[in-house]
Amino acid sequence: MILASFPSPPSGVIHLGPLPIRAYALCIIAGIIVAVWVGDRRLVARGGPKGAMAEIATWAVPAGLVGARLYHLATDPELYWGKNGQGTLAALEVWHGGLGIWGAVLGGAFGAWIACRQRGIPLALAADALAPGLVLAQALGRWGNYFNQELFGGPTSLPWGLEISPRNCPAQYLSPDGTHCLQTFHPTFLYESLWDIFVALLVIWVDRRVRLANGRAFALYVAAYTFGRFWIESLRIDHANKFFGLRVNDWVSVLVFAGAIAFLFLRRPEPEKPYEPDARDEPAEAGHTLTA
């Protein structure tokens, strides 16, 4: 008997007349805005030009979205081109979900590299400034999974168990008449969102006490995020390819975690490479302090 539960929204789409507004997209947009705002404040505090993070985002965001989708398609191709695949057209329908974080990071890093080269901003400087904002963007983006009723965990009787509508309920937990789901599930989107907020606060806290420069703040974000992602991923019951009993994303988390930890210990805490302003930059405001 379920005594308490966490309800899912009846729909992930709001209709403004004939125009559908998808909650998944709104969550991603909100995350981008937060990442740019936090990243810009931190970049200025580290000696960078004001407003540059928005310019970087114009390259990083599209490249990150493309990378995120390509990662999803590469790790789960059978969902679209297998025997029971949804088809090539469905592979382009990103509003239904299916964005891989590591593809987003790689694609976004490539886009950011292009933008940083154009402005003469060291990529490591931009990455360290962006790290807390990026993981806060992930925290907001995870709520898109909530509205889509996807990527939830296994059955649970905990008071915060997530209710799932019959159309999204796994077949083995659907009532015989198909009218309701017999179980509630771990809200892994919520677990990851809360973990992401913790990671953002951790990076800001450590960075204020031990200046993390030359990519080390970004490496701390990666290490802390993957540490949490590993156990959260293990709770999920959605389709995923496995190797030696672990989901692909678990293996990626292990490898990326190891690489980030190695970078943190092997990267010498050298002085941060300064930014050399060009004619487009306004003078930094006197007395500006780090607040994000």
C-alpha positions in Angstrom: 0.0 0.0 0.0 1.4 3.4 -1.0 0.9 5.9 1.9 2.6 8.9 0.2 4.1 9.7 -3.2 5.5 12.4 -5.4 3.0 13.1 -8.3 4.1 13.6 -11.9 2.7 16.4 -14.0 -0.2 15.4 -16.2 1.5 16.8 -19.3 4.9 18.2 -20.2 3.4 20.6 -22.8 1.6 23.9 -22.3 -0.5 25.1 -25.2 -0.7 28.8 -25.9 -3.3 28.6 -28.6 -1.8 26.5 -31.4 1.7 26.9 -30.0 3.0 24.0 -27.9 5.5 25.1 -25.1 7.5 22.2 -23.9 8.6 22.1 -20.3 11.7 20.1 -21.2 12.8 23.0 -23.4 12.0 25.6 -20.8 14.1 23.7 -18.2 17.1 23.7 -20.6 16.6 27.4 -21.4 16.4 28.3 -17.7 19.6 26.3 -17.1 21.5 28.1 -19.9 20.4 31.5 -18.5 21.7 30.6 -15.0 24.9 29.2 -16.3 25.7 32.3 -18.3 24.8 34.6 -15.4 26.9 32.7 -12.9 29.7 32.1 -15.3 29.9 35.8 -16.3 30.1 37.0 -12.7 32.9 34.5 -12.0 34.7 35.4 -15.2 34.8 39.1 -14.4 35.9 38.3 -10.8 38.8 36.3 -12.3 39.9 39.3 -14.5 37.9 38.4 -17.6 35.8 40.7 -19.7 32.2 41.5 -18.7 29.6 39.9 -21.0 32.0 37.5 -22.6 30.2 34.4 -21.2 27.1 35.2 -23.3 29.3 35.4 -26.4 30.9 32.0 -25.5 27.4 30.6 -25.0 26.4 31.5 -28.6 29.0 28.9 -29.7 28.9 26.5 -26.8 25.2 26.0 -26.4 24.4 24.9 -30.0 27.5 22.7 -30.1 26.6 21.3 -26.7 23.1 20.4 -27.9 24.4 18.7 -31.0 27.0 16.8 -29.0 24.4 15.8 -26.4 22.1 14.3 -29.0 25.0 12.6 -30.9 26.1 11.0 -27.7 22.6 9.7 -27.0 22.3 8.3 -30.6 25.8 6.7 -30.4 25.1 4.9 -27.1 21.5 3.9 -27.8 21.3 3.5 -31.6 18.8 0.6 -31.5 16.1 2.9 -30.1 16.0 4.5 -33.6 17.4 2.1 -36.1 17.0 -1.3 -34.5 14.4 -3.9 -35.2 11.8 -2.0 -33.2 13.4 1.4 -33.7 11.4 4.6 -33.9 13.1 5.7 -37.1 15.4 8.5 -38.3 12.8 11.2 -37.9 12.5 10.4 -34.2 16.2 10.7 -33.9 15.8 14.4 -34.6 13.0 15.0 -32.1 15.1 16.3 -29.2 12.1 17.7 -27.4 11.1 14.2 -26.4 14.3 13.9 -24.4 17.5 12.0 -25.1 20.4 14.4 -24.4 23.6 12.9 -23.1 25.5 15.1 -20.6 29.0 13.9 -21.8 28.2 14.7 -25.3 27.0 18.1 -24.2 30.2 18.7 -22.3 32.4 17.7 -25.2 30.4 19.6 -27.8 30.1 22.6 -25.5 33.8 22.6 -24.8 34.5 22.6 -28.6 32.2 25.5 -29.1 33.7 27.4 -26.1 37.2 26.8 -27.5 36.2 28.5 -30.7 34.7 31.4 -28.9 37.6 31.8 -26.5 40.1 31.8 -29.4 38.2 34.6 -31.0 38.2 36.7 -27.8 41.7 35.7 -26.7 40.3 34.2 -23.4 42.2 31.2 -22.0 39.8 28.2 -22.3 40.8 27.1 -18.7 39.9 30.5 -17.4 36.4 30.3 -18.9 35.9 26.7 -17.8 36.8 27.4 -14.2 34.4 30.4 -14.2 31.6 28.4 -15.8 31.9 25.2 -13.6 29.4 26.0 -10.9 26.9 27.6 -13.4 27.2 24.6 -15.6 26.3 22.1 -12.9 23.4 24.4 -11.8 22.2 24.3 -15.4 22.2 20.5 -15.2 20.2 20.7 -11.9 17.5 22.7 -13.7 17.7 20.6 -16.9 17.0 17.4 -14.9 13.5 18.7 -14.2 12.8 18.3 -17.9 12.9 14.5 -17.2 10.3 15.0 -14.5 7.9 16.7 -17.0 8.6 14.0 -19.6 8.2 11.2 -17.0 11.4 9.5 -18.1 14.7 8.2 -16.7 13.2 7.4 -13.3 14.6 4.7 -11.0 13.3 1.3 -9.8 10.2 0.7 -7.6 10.2 2.2 -4.1 7.7 2.5 -1.3 9.5 5.6 0.1 7.3 8.6 0.8 8.9 10.5 -2.1 8.3 7.7 -4.6 7.4 9.1 -8.0 4.0 8.4 -9.6 4.1 7.6 -13.3 1.1 7.8 -15.6 0.0 4.5 -17.4 1.3 5.7 -20.7 4.8 5.9 -19.3 4.7 3.1 -16.8 6.9 0.0 -17.5 4.8 -2.8 -18.7 5.7 -5.1 -15.8 4.3 -2.6 -13.3 1.1 -1.7 -15.3 -2.3 -2.8 -13.9 -4.0 -5.6 -15.8 -6.6 -3.2 -17.1 -3.9 -0.7 -18.1 -5.5 2.2 -16.2 -2.8 2.8 -13.6 0.8 2.1 -12.5 1.0 -0.4 -9.6 4.3 1.1 -8.2 6.0 4.4 -7.5 9.6 4.8 -8.5 12.8 6.5 -7.3 12.8 10.1 -8.6 16.3 10.0 -9.9 15.8 13.4 -11.6 15.4 14.9 -8.1 18.4 13.0 -6.7 20.6 14.3 -9.5 19.2 17.8 -9.3 20.0 18.0 -5.6 23.4 16.5 -6.1 24.2 19.0 -8.8 23.3 21.9 -6.4 25.6 20.4 -3.8 28.4 20.1 -6.4 28.0 23.8 -7.4 28.2 24.9 -3.8 31.2 22.6 -3.2 33.1 24.1 -6.2 32.4 27.7 -5.1 33.3 26.9 -1.5 36.6 25.2 -2.3 37.5 27.8 -5.0 37.1 30.6 -2.4 39.5 29.0 0.0 42.0 27.4 -2.3 42.2 29.3 -5.6 41.5 26.6 -8.3 43.0 27.9 -11.5 44.0 26.5 -14.9 41.1 24.1 -15.2 41.2 22.7 -11.6 37.8 24.2 -10.7 36.3 22.5 -13.7 38.0 19.3 -12.8 36.6 19.4 -9.3 33.1 19.8 -10.8 33.7 16.9 -13.1 35.0 14.6 -10.3 32.2 15.5 -7.9 29.5 15.2 -10.5 30.6 11.8 -11.7 30.9 10.5 -8.2 27.2 11.2 -7.7 26.1 10.2 -11.2 27.6 6.7 -10.7 25.2 5.7 -7.9 22.2 7.6 -9.3 22.7 5.9 -12.7 22.6 2.5 -11.0 19.1 3.2 -9.7 17.6 3.8 -13.2 15.6 1.2 -15.0 15.3 2.9 -18.4 16.8 1.1 -21.4 20.6 1.2 -21.5 23.3 -0.8 -23.1 25.5 -2.6 -20.6 29.1 -4.0 -20.5 30.2 -6.4 -17.8 27.0 -5.6 -15.9 27.4 -1.8 -15.8 25.5 0.7 -17.9 27.5 2.7 -20.5 27.1 5.9 -18.5 28.4 4.2 -15.4 31.6 3.2 -17.3 31.9 6.8 -18.6 31.5 8.1 -15.1 34.2 5.9 -13.8 36.7 6.8 -16.5 35.9 10.5 -16.4 36.1 10.5 -12.6 39.5 8.9 -12.7 40.7 11.4 -15.3 39.4 14.4 -13.3 41.1 13.2 -10.1 44.3 12.6 -11.9 44.2 16.1 -13.3 43.5 17.6 -9.9 46.5 15.9 -8.3 48.9 16.2 -11.3 48.1 19.8 -12.3 50.3 22.1 -10.4 48.6 25.0 -8.8 50.3 27.6 -10.9 49.2 31.2 -11.2 46.2 31.7 -13.4 47.0 32.7 -16.9 45.9 36.3 -17.2 43.4 37.6 -19.8 44.8 40.3 -22.1 41.9 42.7 -22.9 41.2 43.9 -26.4 39.5 47.1 -27.6 36.0 45.6 -27.2 36.3 45.2 -23.4 35.1 47.7 -20.9 37.3 48.5 -17.9 36.4 46.2 -15.0 34.5 47.9 -12.2 36.6 48.7 -9.2 36.1 46.7 -6.0 34.3 43.8 -7.8 34.2 40.7 -5.7 33.3 37.1 -6.3 29.7 36.6 -5.2 28.7 33.5 -7.2 
